[in-house]
């Protein structure tokens, strides 16, 4: 009985070590997302709002004329000089 328990523990440990060494799709973090244009962007890349200066993930930012904004309202208001 002790041999069976040791064998099961050994197999579980081996599988755990192999999964950790080679990685699995289930436990990897997604390093990027694909936008609607098919361009891959990094999730952790931060951009600055042209109106208020707050930093936010690029994927969550509103874009207008090549500038980034934190909300539609700030995109509507446009640049603010003292935010730079």
PDB file of N, CA, C and O in Angstrom:
ATOM      1  N   UNK A   1       0.823  -1.201   0.000  1.00  0.00           N
ATOM      2  CA  UNK A   1       0.000   0.000   0.000  1.00  0.00           C
ATOM      3  C   UNK A   1       0.869   1.269   0.000  1.00  0.00           C
ATOM      4  O   UNK A   1       0.551   2.252  -0.669  1.00  0.00           O
ATOM      5  N   UNK A   2       1.960   1.226   0.756  1.00  0.00           N
ATOM      6  CA  UNK A   2       2.861   2.364   0.820  1.00  0.00           C
ATOM      7  C   UNK A   2       3.502   2.628  -0.545  1.00  0.00           C
ATOM      8  O   UNK A   2       3.718   3.783  -0.911  1.00  0.00           O
ATOM      9  N   UNK A   3       3.799   1.593  -1.285  1.00  0.00           N
ATOM     10  CA  UNK A   3       4.382   1.745  -2.625  1.00  0.00           C
ATOM     11  C   UNK A   3       3.412   2.460  -3.562  1.00  0.00           C
ATOM     12  O   UNK A   3       3.829   3.310  -4.349  1.00  0.00           O
ATOM     13  N   UNK A   4       2.145   2.131  -3.490  1.00  0.00           N
ATOM     14  CA  UNK A   4       1.137   2.763  -4.350  1.00  0.00           C
ATOM     15  C   UNK A   4       1.033   4.255  -4.031  1.00  0.00           C
ATOM     16  O   UNK A   4       0.965   5.088  -4.935  1.00  0.00           O
ATOM     17  N   UNK A   5       1.021   4.583  -2.741  1.00  0.00           N
ATOM     18  CA  UNK A   5       0.929   5.990  -2.337  1.00  0.00           C
ATOM     19  C   UNK A   5       2.165   6.756  -2.817  1.00  0.00           C
ATOM     20  O   UNK A   5       2.036   7.856  -3.354  1.00  0.00           O
ATOM     21  N   UNK A   6       3.346   6.194  -2.633  1.00  0.00           N
ATOM     22  CA  UNK A   6       4.569   6.835  -3.099  1.00  0.00           C
ATOM     23  C   UNK A   6       4.585   6.992  -4.620  1.00  0.00           C
ATOM     24  O   UNK A   6       5.049   8.008  -5.137  1.00  0.00           O
ATOM     25  N   UNK A   7       4.080   5.988  -5.333  1.00  0.00           N
ATOM     26  CA  UNK A   7       4.006   6.070  -6.793  1.00  0.00           C
ATOM     27  C   UNK A   7       3.067   7.190  -7.229  1.00  0.00           C
ATOM     28  O   UNK A   7       3.398   7.943  -8.145  1.00  0.00           O
ATOM     29  N   UNK A   8       1.919   7.314  -6.602  1.00  0.00           N
ATOM     30  CA  UNK A   8       0.955   8.365  -6.950  1.00  0.00           C
ATOM     31  C   UNK A   8       1.556   9.739  -6.652  1.00  0.00           C
ATOM     32  O   UNK A   8       1.438  10.653  -7.468  1.00  0.00           O
ATOM     33  N   UNK A   9       2.194   9.893  -5.498  1.00  0.00           N
ATOM     34  CA  UNK A   9       2.812  11.169  -5.150  1.00  0.00           C
ATOM     35  C   UNK A   9       3.925  11.515  -6.133  1.00  0.00           C
ATOM     36  O   UNK A   9       4.068  12.674  -6.523  1.00  0.00           O
ATOM     37  N   UNK A  10       4.705  10.533  -6.531  1.00  0.00           N
ATOM     38  CA  UNK A  10       5.786  10.760  -7.490  1.00  0.00           C
ATOM     39  C   UNK A  10       5.246  11.207  -8.846  1.00  0.00           C
ATOM     40  O   UNK A  10       5.785  12.127  -9.461  1.00  0.00           O
ATOM     41  N   UNK A  11       4.188  10.559  -9.306  1.00  0.00           N
ATOM     42  CA  UNK A  11       3.598  10.913 -10.603  1.00  0.00           C
ATOM     43  C   UNK A  11       3.021  12.326 -10.559  1.00  0.00           C
ATOM     44  O   UNK A  11       3.207  13.102 -11.496  1.00  0.00           O
ATOM     45  N   UNK A  12       2.324  12.660  -9.477  1.00  0.00           N
ATOM     46  CA  UNK A  12       1.743  14.007  -9.348  1.00  0.00           C
ATOM     47  C   UNK A  12       2.856  15.049  -9.318  1.00  0.00           C
ATOM     48  O   UNK A  12       2.746  16.088  -9.969  1.00  0.00           O
ATOM     49  N   UNK A  13       3.923  14.784  -8.572  1.00  0.00           N
ATOM     50  CA  UNK A  13       5.047  15.724  -8.497  1.00  0.00           C
ATOM     51  C   UNK A  13       5.717  15.885  -9.861  1.00  0.00           C
ATOM     52  O   UNK A  13       6.084  16.997 -10.242  1.00  0.00           O
ATOM     53  N   UNK A  14       5.878  14.808 -10.584  1.00  0.00           N
ATOM     54  CA  UNK A  14       6.499  14.862 -11.909  1.00  0.00           C
ATOM     55  C   UNK A  14       5.651  15.674 -12.882  1.00  0.00           C
ATOM     56  O   UNK A  14       6.182  16.496 -13.628  1.00  0.00           O
ATOM     57  N   UNK A  15       4.352  15.452 -12.880  1.00  0.00           N
ATOM     58  CA  UNK A  15       3.454  16.206 -13.760  1.00  0.00           C
ATOM     59  C   UNK A  15       3.496  17.684 -13.398  1.00  0.00           C
ATOM     60  O   UNK A  15       3.537  18.538 -14.284  1.00  0.00           O
ATOM     61  N   UNK A  16       3.486  17.995 -12.105  1.00  0.00           N
ATOM     62  CA  UNK A  16       3.526  19.389 -11.669  1.00  0.00           C
ATOM     63  C   UNK A  16       4.827  20.061 -12.124  1.00  0.00           C
ATOM     64  O   UNK A  16       4.807  21.191 -12.614  1.00  0.00           O
ATOM     65  N   UNK A  17       5.945  19.370 -11.961  1.00  0.00           N
ATOM     66  CA  UNK A  17       7.229  19.929 -12.371  1.00  0.00           C
ATOM     67  C   UNK A  17       7.307  20.136 -13.884  1.00  0.00           C
ATOM     68  O   UNK A  17       7.829  21.149 -14.348  1.00  0.00           O
ATOM     69  N   UNK A  18       6.792  19.181 -14.646  1.00  0.00           N
ATOM     70  CA  UNK A  18       6.804  19.320 -16.107  1.00  0.00           C
ATOM     71  C   UNK A  18       5.924  20.480 -16.570  1.00  0.00           C
ATOM     72  O   UNK A  18       6.310  21.238 -17.460  1.00  0.00           O
ATOM     73  N   UNK A  19       4.760  20.617 -15.977  1.00  0.00           N
ATOM     74  CA  UNK A  19       3.872  21.721 -16.342  1.00  0.00           C
ATOM     75  C   UNK A  19       4.509  23.059 -16.003  1.00  0.00           C
ATOM     76  O   UNK A  19       4.400  24.020 -16.765  1.00  0.00           O
ATOM     77  N   UNK A  20       5.161  23.114 -14.877  1.00  0.00           N
ATOM     78  CA  UNK A  20       5.792  24.353 -14.458  1.00  0.00           C
ATOM     79  C   UNK A  20       6.987  24.687 -15.357  1.00  0.00           C
ATOM     80  O   UNK A  20       7.211  25.850 -15.692  1.00  0.00           O
ATOM     81  N   UNK A  21       7.746  23.670 -15.741  1.00  0.00           N
ATOM     82  CA  UNK A  21       8.928  23.893 -16.573  1.00  0.00           C
ATOM     83  C   UNK A  21       8.570  24.322 -17.989  1.00  0.00           C
ATOM     84  O   UNK A  21       9.201  25.225 -18.538  1.00  0.00           O
ATOM     85  N   UNK A  22       7.573  23.692 -18.583  1.00  0.00           N
ATOM     86  CA  UNK A  22       7.225  23.979 -19.971  1.00  0.00           C
ATOM     87  C   UNK A  22       6.076  24.955 -20.110  1.00  0.00           C
ATOM     88  O   UNK A  22       5.845  25.478 -21.200  1.00  0.00           O
ATOM     89  N   UNK A  23       5.360  25.211 -19.050  1.00  0.00           N
ATOM     90  CA  UNK A  23       4.225  26.125 -19.095  1.00  0.00           C
ATOM     91  C   UNK A  23       3.059  25.510 -19.844  1.00  0.00           C
ATOM     92  O   UNK A  23       3.239  24.701 -20.755  1.00  0.00           O
ATOM     93  N   UNK A  24       1.889  25.897 -19.452  1.00  0.00           N
ATOM     94  CA  UNK A  24       0.686  25.450 -20.140  1.00  0.00           C
ATOM     95  C   UNK A  24      -0.132  26.662 -20.511  1.00  0.00           C
ATOM     96  O   UNK A  24       0.011  27.720 -19.898  1.00  0.00           O
ATOM     97  N   UNK A  25      -0.979  26.527 -21.496  1.00  0.00           N
ATOM     98  CA  UNK A  25      -1.798  27.643 -21.957  1.00  0.00           C
ATOM     99  C   UNK A  25      -2.728  28.115 -20.856  1.00  0.00           C
ATOM    100  O   UNK A  25      -3.110  29.285 -20.840  1.00  0.00           O
ATOM    101  N   UNK A  26      -3.096  27.254 -19.950  1.00  0.00           N
ATOM    102  CA  UNK A  26      -4.021  27.619 -18.889  1.00  0.00           C
ATOM    103  C   UNK A  26      -3.436  28.522 -17.833  1.00  0.00           C
ATOM    104  O   UNK A  26      -4.170  29.314 -17.242  1.00  0.00           O
ATOM    105  N   UNK A  27      -2.127  28.439 -17.566  1.00  0.00           N
ATOM    106  CA  UNK A  27      -1.589  29.256 -16.492  1.00  0.00           C
ATOM    107  C   UNK A  27      -0.669  30.374 -16.977  1.00  0.00           C
ATOM    108  O   UNK A  27      -0.067  31.053 -16.146  1.00  0.00           O
ATOM    109  N   UNK A  28      -0.538  30.590 -18.252  1.00  0.00           N
ATOM    110  CA  UNK A  28       0.252  31.708 -18.770  1.00  0.00           C
ATOM    111  C   UNK A  28      -0.616  32.947 -18.824  1.00  0.00           C
ATOM    112  O   UNK A  28      -1.815  32.876 -19.092  1.00  0.00           O
ATOM    113  N   UNK A  29       0.006  34.077 -18.566  1.00  0.00           N
ATOM    114  CA  UNK A  29      -0.705  35.325 -18.717  1.00  0.00           C
ATOM    115  C   UNK A  29      -0.692  35.719 -20.175  1.00  0.00           C
ATOM    116  O   UNK A  29       0.267  35.444 -20.896  1.00  0.00           O
ATOM    117  N   UNK A  30      -1.748  36.356 -20.602  1.00  0.00           N
ATOM    118  CA  UNK A  30      -1.839  36.809 -21.988  1.00  0.00           C
ATOM    119  C   UNK A  30      -0.981  38.056 -22.154  1.00  0.00           C
ATOM    120  O   UNK A  30      -1.324  39.102 -21.603  1.00  0.00           O
ATOM    121  N   UNK A  31       0.136  37.983 -22.903  1.00  0.00           N
ATOM    122  CA  UNK A  31       1.017  39.136 -23.017  1.00  0.00           C
ATOM    123  C   UNK A  31       0.485  40.236 -23.913  1.00  0.00           C
ATOM    124  O   UNK A  31       1.036  41.337 -23.906  1.00  0.00           O
ATOM    125  N   UNK A  32      -0.551  39.988 -24.677  1.00  0.00           N
ATOM    126  CA  UNK A  32      -1.080  41.024 -25.551  1.00  0.00           C
ATOM    127  C   UNK A  32      -2.437  40.645 -26.089  1.00  0.00           C
ATOM    128  O   UNK A  32      -2.868  39.495 -25.995  1.00  0.00           O
ATOM    129  N   UNK A  33      -3.094  41.620 -26.646  1.00  0.00           N
ATOM    130  CA  UNK A  33      -4.396  41.386 -27.268  1.00  0.00           C
ATOM    131  C   UNK A  33      -4.326  41.892 -28.691  1.00  0.00           C
ATOM    132  O   UNK A  33      -3.488  42.730 -29.025  1.00  0.00           O
ATOM    133  N   UNK A  34      -5.201  41.384 -29.520  1.00  0.00           N
ATOM    134  CA  UNK A  34      -5.242  41.830 -30.902  1.00  0.00           C
ATOM    135  C   UNK A  34      -6.378  42.834 -31.050  1.00  0.00           C
ATOM    136  O   UNK A  34      -7.520  42.534 -30.703  1.00  0.00           O
ATOM    137  N   UNK A  35      -6.078  44.002 -31.555  1.00  0.00           N
ATOM    138  CA  UNK A  35      -7.098  45.022 -31.741  1.00  0.00           C
ATOM    139  C   UNK A  35      -7.918  44.709 -32.990  1.00  0.00           C
ATOM    140  O   UNK A  35      -7.644  43.743 -33.702  1.00  0.00           O
ATOM    141  N   UNK A  36      -8.921  45.537 -33.241  1.00  0.00           N
ATOM    142  CA  UNK A  36      -9.792  45.309 -34.392  1.00  0.00           C
ATOM    143  C   UNK A  36      -9.035  45.440 -35.707  1.00  0.00           C
ATOM    144  O   UNK A  36      -9.460  44.872 -36.713  1.00  0.00           O
ATOM    145  N   UNK A  37      -7.918  46.176 -35.727  1.00  0.00           N
ATOM    146  CA  UNK A  37      -7.127  46.326 -36.945  1.00  0.00           C
ATOM    147  C   UNK A  37      -6.153  45.174 -37.133  1.00  0.00           C
ATOM    148  O   UNK A  37      -5.438  45.127 -38.134  1.00  0.00           O
ATOM    149  N   UNK A  38      -6.116  44.244 -36.186  1.00  0.00           N
ATOM    150  CA  UNK A  38      -5.205  43.114 -36.287  1.00  0.00           C
ATOM    151  C   UNK A  38      -3.812  43.423 -35.775  1.00  0.00           C
ATOM    152  O   UNK A  38      -2.893  42.630 -35.980  1.00  0.00           O
ATOM    153  N   UNK A  39      -3.636  44.554 -35.114  1.00  0.00           N
ATOM    154  CA  UNK A  39      -2.338  44.956 -34.578  1.00  0.00           C
ATOM    155  C   UNK A  39      -2.262  44.460 -33.140  1.00  0.00           C
ATOM    156  O   UNK A  39      -3.172  44.687 -32.344  1.00  0.00           O
ATOM    157  N   UNK A  40      -1.175  43.787 -32.821  1.00  0.00           N
ATOM    158  CA  UNK A  40      -1.010  43.255 -31.473  1.00  0.00           C
ATOM    159  C   UNK A  40      -0.445  44.351 -30.565  1.00  0.00           C
ATOM    160  O   UNK A  40       0.588  44.948 -30.870  1.00  0.00           O
ATOM    161  N   UNK A  41      -1.129  44.608 -29.453  1.00  0.00           N
ATOM    162  CA  UNK A  41      -0.675  45.612 -28.490  1.00  0.00           C
ATOM    163  C   UNK A  41      -0.445  44.935 -27.157  1.00  0.00           C
ATOM    164  O   UNK A  41      -1.112  43.957 -26.816  1.00  0.00           O
ATOM    165  N   UNK A  42       0.510  45.468 -26.404  1.00  0.00           N
ATOM    166  CA  UNK A  42       0.790  44.920 -25.083  1.00  0.00           C
ATOM    167  C   UNK A  42      -0.262  45.419 -24.101  1.00  0.00           C
ATOM    168  O   UNK A  42      -0.670  46.580 -24.137  1.00  0.00           O
ATOM    169  N   UNK A  43      -0.689  44.519 -23.227  1.00  0.00           N
ATOM    170  CA  UNK A  43      -1.704  44.865 -22.241  1.00  0.00           C
ATOM    171  C   UNK A  43      -1.147  45.850 -21.220  1.00  0.00           C
ATOM    172  O   UNK A  43      -1.869  46.742 -20.773  1.00  0.00           O
ATOM    173  N   UNK A  44       0.112  45.707 -20.845  1.00  0.00           N
ATOM    174  CA  UNK A  44       0.663  46.520 -19.776  1.00  0.00           C
ATOM    175  C   UNK A  44       1.267  47.837 -20.249  1.00  0.00           C
ATOM    176  O   UNK A  44       1.861  48.554 -19.443  1.00  0.00           O
ATOM    177  N   UNK A  45       1.136  48.178 -21.523  1.00  0.00           N
ATOM    178  CA  UNK A  45       1.682  49.433 -22.030  1.00  0.00           C
ATOM    179  C   UNK A  45       0.776  50.584 -21.608  1.00  0.00           C
ATOM    180  O   UNK A  45      -0.419  50.579 -21.904  1.00  0.00           O
ATOM    181  N   UNK A  46       1.344  51.572 -20.916  1.00  0.00           N
ATOM    182  CA  UNK A  46       0.566  52.699 -20.421  1.00  0.00           C
ATOM    183  C   UNK A  46       0.722  53.903 -21.333  1.00  0.00           C
ATOM    184  O   UNK A  46       1.792  54.144 -21.892  1.00  0.00           O
ATOM    185  N   UNK A  47      -0.363  54.657 -21.474  1.00  0.00           N
ATOM    186  CA  UNK A  47      -0.343  55.904 -22.230  1.00  0.00           C
ATOM    187  C   UNK A  47      -0.909  56.999 -21.336  1.00  0.00           C
ATOM    188  O   UNK A  47      -1.552  56.719 -20.324  1.00  0.00           O
ATOM    189  N   UNK A  48      -0.666  58.236 -21.716  1.00  0.00           N
ATOM    190  CA  UNK A  48      -1.087  59.380 -20.912  1.00  0.00           C
ATOM    191  C   UNK A  48      -2.252  60.086 -21.594  1.00  0.00           C
ATOM    192  O   UNK A  48      -2.223  60.328 -22.801  1.00  0.00           O
ATOM    193  N   UNK A  49      -3.272  60.414 -20.816  1.00  0.00           N
ATOM    194  CA  UNK A  49      -4.414  61.162 -21.345  1.00  0.00           C
ATOM    195  C   UNK A  49      -3.945  62.558 -21.725  1.00  0.00           C
ATOM    196  O   UNK A  49      -3.305  63.238 -20.923  1.00  0.00           O
ATOM    197  N   UNK A  50      -4.258  62.989 -22.944  1.00  0.00           N
ATOM    198  CA  UNK A  50      -3.828  64.302 -23.433  1.00  0.00           C
ATOM    199  C   UNK A  50      -4.575  65.437 -22.734  1.00  0.00           C
ATOM    200  O   UNK A  50      -4.149  66.589 -22.800  1.00  0.00           O
ATOM    201  N   UNK A  51      -5.683  65.122 -22.069  1.00  0.00           N
ATOM    202  CA  UNK A  51      -6.450  66.175 -21.401  1.00  0.00           C
ATOM    203  C   UNK A  51      -6.087  66.319 -19.925  1.00  0.00           C
ATOM    204  O   UNK A  51      -5.760  67.415 -19.471  1.00  0.00           O
ATOM    205  N   UNK A  52      -6.144  65.219 -19.176  1.00  0.00           N
ATOM    206  CA  UNK A  52      -5.934  65.322 -17.727  1.00  0.00           C
ATOM    207  C   UNK A  52      -4.594  64.781 -17.264  1.00  0.00           C
ATOM    208  O   UNK A  52      -4.185  65.043 -16.133  1.00  0.00           O
ATOM    209  N   UNK A  53      -3.896  64.026 -18.118  1.00  0.00           N
ATOM    210  CA  UNK A  53      -2.577  63.535 -17.759  1.00  0.00           C
ATOM    211  C   UNK A  53      -2.555  62.209 -17.026  1.00  0.00           C
ATOM    212  O   UNK A  53      -1.479  61.725 -16.675  1.00  0.00           O
ATOM    213  N   UNK A  54      -3.703  61.609 -16.785  1.00  0.00           N
ATOM    214  CA  UNK A  54      -3.733  60.321 -16.084  1.00  0.00           C
ATOM    215  C   UNK A  54      -3.173  59.225 -16.991  1.00  0.00           C
ATOM    216  O   UNK A  54      -3.372  59.260 -18.206  1.00  0.00           O
ATOM    217  N   UNK A  55      -2.477  58.258 -16.405  1.00  0.00           N
ATOM    218  CA  UNK A  55      -1.938  57.136 -17.172  1.00  0.00           C
ATOM    219  C   UNK A  55      -2.909  55.966 -17.101  1.00  0.00           C
ATOM    220  O   UNK A  55      -3.473  55.676 -16.046  1.00  0.00           O
ATOM    221  N   UNK A  56      -3.097  55.296 -18.238  1.00  0.00           N
ATOM    222  CA  UNK A  56      -4.004  54.154 -18.302  1.00  0.00           C
ATOM    223  C   UNK A  56      -3.494  53.173 -19.338  1.00  0.00           C
ATOM    224  O   UNK A  56      -2.701  53.537 -20.207  1.00  0.00           O
ATOM    225  N   UNK A  57      -3.953  51.906 -19.249  1.00  0.00           N
ATOM    226  CA  UNK A  57      -3.528  50.920 -20.256  1.00  0.00           C
ATOM    227  C   UNK A  57      -3.948  51.373 -21.655  1.00  0.00           C
ATOM    228  O   UNK A  57      -5.051  51.882 -21.851  1.00  0.00           O
ATOM    229  N   UNK A  58      -3.063  51.180 -22.608  1.00  0.00           N
ATOM    230  CA  UNK A  58      -3.318  51.622 -23.978  1.00  0.00           C
ATOM    231  C   UNK A  58      -4.575  50.987 -24.561  1.00  0.00           C
ATOM    232  O   UNK A  58      -5.292  51.612 -25.343  1.00  0.00           O
ATOM    233  N   UNK A  59      -4.832  49.754 -24.177  1.00  0.00           N
ATOM    234  CA  UNK A  59      -5.987  49.050 -24.733  1.00  0.00           C
ATOM    235  C   UNK A  59      -7.307  49.651 -24.254  1.00  0.00           C
ATOM    236  O   UNK A  59      -8.338  49.480 -24.906  1.00  0.00           O
ATOM    237  N   UNK A  60      -7.283  50.363 -23.105  1.00  0.00           N
ATOM    238  CA  UNK A  60      -8.497  50.977 -22.565  1.00  0.00           C
ATOM    239  C   UNK A  60      -8.668  52.427 -22.994  1.00  0.00           C
ATOM    240  O   UNK A  60      -9.719  53.020 -22.750  1.00  0.00           O
ATOM    241  N   UNK A  61      -7.661  53.006 -23.626  1.00  0.00           N
ATOM    242  CA  UNK A  61      -7.686  54.428 -23.974  1.00  0.00           C
ATOM    243  C   UNK A  61      -8.539  54.691 -25.208  1.00  0.00           C
ATOM    244  O   UNK A  61      -8.662  53.849 -26.097  1.00  0.00           O
ATOM    245  N   UNK A  62      -9.122  55.877 -25.233  1.00  0.00           N
ATOM    246  CA  UNK A  62      -9.834  56.373 -26.407  1.00  0.00           C
ATOM    247  C   UNK A  62      -8.801  57.095 -27.271  1.00  0.00           C
ATOM    248  O   UNK A  62      -7.976  57.843 -26.747  1.00  0.00           O
ATOM    249  N   UNK A  63      -8.837  56.884 -28.575  1.00  0.00           N
ATOM    250  CA  UNK A  63      -7.877  57.564 -29.448  1.00  0.00           C
ATOM    251  C   UNK A  63      -8.601  58.532 -30.363  1.00  0.00           C
ATOM    252  O   UNK A  63      -9.711  58.278 -30.831  1.00  0.00           O
ATOM    253  N   UNK A  64      -7.929  59.659 -30.604  1.00  0.00           N
ATOM    254  CA  UNK A  64      -8.466  60.668 -31.512  1.00  0.00           C
ATOM    255  C   UNK A  64      -7.294  61.449 -32.067  1.00  0.00           C
ATOM    256  O   UNK A  64      -6.520  62.025 -31.303  1.00  0.00           O
ATOM    257  N   UNK A  65      -7.151  61.479 -33.376  1.00  0.00           N
ATOM    258  CA  UNK A  65      -6.068  62.201 -34.060  1.00  0.00           C
ATOM    259  C   UNK A  65      -4.691  61.801 -33.533  1.00  0.00           C
ATOM    260  O   UNK A  65      -3.808  62.647 -33.389  1.00  0.00           O
ATOM    261  N   UNK A  66      -4.511  60.513 -33.247  1.00  0.00           N
ATOM    262  CA  UNK A  66      -3.221  60.022 -32.790  1.00  0.00           C
ATOM    263  C   UNK A  66      -2.902  60.318 -31.336  1.00  0.00           C
ATOM    264  O   UNK A  66      -1.787  60.049 -30.889  1.00  0.00           O
ATOM    265  N   UNK A  67      -3.844  60.861 -30.592  1.00  0.00           N
ATOM    266  CA  UNK A  67      -3.647  61.154 -29.174  1.00  0.00           C
ATOM    267  C   UNK A  67      -4.531  60.225 -28.353  1.00  0.00           C
ATOM    268  O   UNK A  67      -5.534  59.710 -28.848  1.00  0.00           O
ATOM    269  N   UNK A  68      -4.157  60.017 -27.109  1.00  0.00           N
ATOM    270  CA  UNK A  68      -4.889  59.108 -26.230  1.00  0.00           C
ATOM    271  C   UNK A  68      -5.625  59.887 -25.153  1.00  0.00           C
ATOM    272  O   UNK A  68      -5.122  60.877 -24.621  1.00  0.00           O
ATOM    273  N   UNK A  69      -6.834  59.416 -24.844  1.00  0.00           N
ATOM    274  CA  UNK A  69      -7.662  60.034 -23.817  1.00  0.00           C
ATOM    275  C   UNK A  69      -8.227  58.946 -22.913  1.00  0.00           C
ATOM    276  O   UNK A  69      -8.407  57.802 -23.331  1.00  0.00           O
ATOM    277  N   UNK A  70      -8.506  59.324 -21.653  1.00  0.00           N
ATOM    278  CA  UNK A  70      -9.004  58.345 -20.688  1.00  0.00           C
ATOM    279  C   UNK A  70     -10.503  58.118 -20.824  1.00  0.00           C
ATOM    280  O   UNK A  70     -11.012  57.111 -20.331  1.00  0.00           O
ATOM    281  N   UNK A  71     -11.228  59.025 -21.481  1.00  0.00           N
ATOM    282  CA  UNK A  71     -12.674  58.877 -21.621  1.00  0.00           C
ATOM    283  C   UNK A  71     -13.150  59.581 -22.885  1.00  0.00           C
ATOM    284  O   UNK A  71     -12.407  60.349 -23.496  1.00  0.00           O
ATOM    285  N   UNK A  72     -14.377  59.316 -23.265  1.00  0.00           N
ATOM    286  CA  UNK A  72     -14.964  59.996 -24.426  1.00  0.00           C
ATOM    287  C   UNK A  72     -15.105  61.490 -24.165  1.00  0.00           C
ATOM    288  O   UNK A  72     -14.919  62.312 -25.062  1.00  0.00           O
ATOM    289  N   UNK A  73     -15.437  61.825 -22.914  1.00  0.00           N
ATOM    290  CA  UNK A  73     -15.597  63.235 -22.561  1.00  0.00           C
ATOM    291  C   UNK A  73     -14.291  64.002 -22.751  1.00  0.00           C
ATOM    292  O   UNK A  73     -14.298  65.108 -23.291  1.00  0.00           O
ATOM    293  N   UNK A  74     -13.179  63.429 -22.316  1.00  0.00           N
ATOM    294  CA  UNK A  74     -11.894  64.101 -22.490  1.00  0.00           C
ATOM    295  C   UNK A  74     -11.481  64.129 -23.960  1.00  0.00           C
ATOM    296  O   UNK A  74     -10.822  65.074 -24.396  1.00  0.00           O
ATOM    297  N   UNK A  75     -11.854  63.118 -24.722  1.00  0.00           N
ATOM    298  CA  UNK A  75     -11.576  63.141 -26.165  1.00  0.00           C
ATOM    299  C   UNK A  75     -12.370  64.259 -26.823  1.00  0.00           C
ATOM    300  O   UNK A  75     -11.881  64.921 -27.738  1.00  0.00           O
ATOM    301  N   UNK A  76     -13.591  64.467 -26.356  1.00  0.00           N
ATOM    302  CA  UNK A  76     -14.430  65.535 -26.899  1.00  0.00           C
ATOM    303  C   UNK A  76     -13.856  66.905 -26.538  1.00  0.00           C
ATOM    304  O   UNK A  76     -13.894  67.826 -27.354  1.00  0.00           O
ATOM    305  N   UNK A  77     -13.323  67.047 -25.317  1.00  0.00           N
ATOM    306  CA  UNK A  77     -12.765  68.321 -24.871  1.00  0.00           C
ATOM    307  C   UNK A  77     -11.412  68.615 -25.501  1.00  0.00           C
ATOM    308  O   UNK A  77     -11.041  69.777 -25.662  1.00  0.00           O
ATOM    309  N   UNK A  78     -10.673  67.570 -25.860  1.00  0.00           N
ATOM    310  CA  UNK A  78      -9.381  67.760 -26.534  1.00  0.00           C
ATOM    311  C   UNK A  78      -8.228  67.998 -25.581  1.00  0.00           C
ATOM    312  O   UNK A  78      -8.346  67.789 -24.374  1.00  0.00           O
ATOM    313  N   UNK A  79      -7.106  68.441 -26.143  1.00  0.00           N
ATOM    314  CA  UNK A  79      -5.900  68.692 -25.350  1.00  0.00           C
ATOM    315  C   UNK A  79      -6.114  69.818 -24.357  1.00  0.00           C
ATOM    316  O   UNK A  79      -6.902  70.739 -24.574  1.00  0.00           O
ATOM    317  N   UNK A  80      -5.383  69.704 -23.263  1.00  0.00           N
ATOM    318  CA  UNK A  80      -5.337  70.792 -22.295  1.00  0.00           C
ATOM    319  C   UNK A  80      -3.868  71.119 -22.084  1.00  0.00           C
ATOM    320  O   UNK A  80      -3.085  70.228 -21.754  1.00  0.00           O
ATOM    321  N   UNK A  81      -3.488  72.334 -22.259  1.00  0.00           N
ATOM    322  CA  UNK A  81      -2.067  72.732 -22.254  1.00  0.00           C
ATOM    323  C   UNK A  81      -1.363  72.406 -20.958  1.00  0.00           C
ATOM    324  O   UNK A  81      -0.214  71.966 -20.999  1.00  0.00           O
ATOM    325  N   UNK A  82      -1.998  72.599 -19.791  1.00  0.00           N
ATOM    326  CA  UNK A  82      -1.300  72.379 -18.524  1.00  0.00           C
ATOM    327  C   UNK A  82      -1.213  70.913 -18.154  1.00  0.00           C
ATOM    328  O   UNK A  82      -0.608  70.588 -17.132  1.00  0.00           O
ATOM    329  N   UNK A  83      -1.798  69.999 -18.948  1.00  0.00           N
ATOM    330  CA  UNK A  83      -1.672  68.545 -18.694  1.00  0.00           C
ATOM    331  C   UNK A  83      -0.346  68.026 -19.194  1.00  0.00           C
ATOM    332  O   UNK A  83       0.065  66.925 -18.828  1.00  0.00           O
ATOM    333  N   UNK A  84       0.332  68.798 -20.024  1.00  0.00           N
ATOM    334  CA  UNK A  84       1.618  68.369 -20.586  1.00  0.00           C
ATOM    335  C   UNK A  84       2.681  68.751 -19.663  1.00  0.00           C
ATOM    336  O   UNK A  84       3.854  68.490 -19.931  1.00  0.00           O
TER     337      UNK A  84
END
